[in-house]
């Protein structure tokens, strides 16, 4: 009987063992390639999860409402550590009682202004001495000019634009509010041709740019360690407030809002500078 022995060979003449090794190598490369693809995909998902913003804070913490964890000793300790909020809480209750019981001013009556009441004697003096009123107005105009020169100087000469940016923010807002609500001139207004703005031109009552500009300048002076000049501006600003009340050039609320506007827009200008520097790096610094 003739037996045929067939060699373990492939169709192209290569041994089967070599073919199997090559096939296993291809499978390993394919498996590693698939593994890399999966790893990149899973890594991308992880990056997407970390890039997502955190969920909003719950209205009720997991530990429960904060007041349920306060003991009487905690309340006493908080009052000792934070007396200012405690005083403000009492003032809130006081002015709520005043607001709900104070009689409203009729539309046919003149506004009631505490600043006008306090400066009534000085107003009577200025009514009888118009030259003195004009002299004080001229001095006030000089003070406003000092504010303008200082704010422009810090930008053009010192290269610090924050006071200028604050003034631009403030007077833009003042213009919008002044056009939105046009208040009548206070009764007994003592105008002068040398008062700023010079020439007896019209002006916005709300809010006082005189006071706000002085605050912006004095805040910058403190940052520049010009504390003596800052204190001088503060004293002149107080005298300016007294004169404006005595001449009925502004209501008390105009002056108070101008004071707050000076601080507000100075801080806003600082935030604007930080935002520009953060976005553009050192090149974004004005």
Buried (B, 14 or more C-beta within 10 A) or exposed (E): EEEEEEEEEEEEEEEEEEBEEEEEEEEEEEEEEEEEEEEEEEEEEEEEEEEEEEEEEEEEEEEEEEEEEEEEEEEEEEEEEEEEEEEEEEEEEEEEEEEEEEEEEEEEEEEEBEBBEBBEEBBEEBEEEEEEBBEBBBBBBEBBEBBEEBBEEBBEEEEBBBBBBBBBBBBEBBEEBBEEEEBEEBEBEBBBEBBBEEEEEEBBBBBBBBBBBBBBBBBBBBBBEBEEBBEBBBEBBEEBBBBBBBBBBBBBBBBBBBBEBBBBBBEBBBEBBEEBBEEEEEEEEE
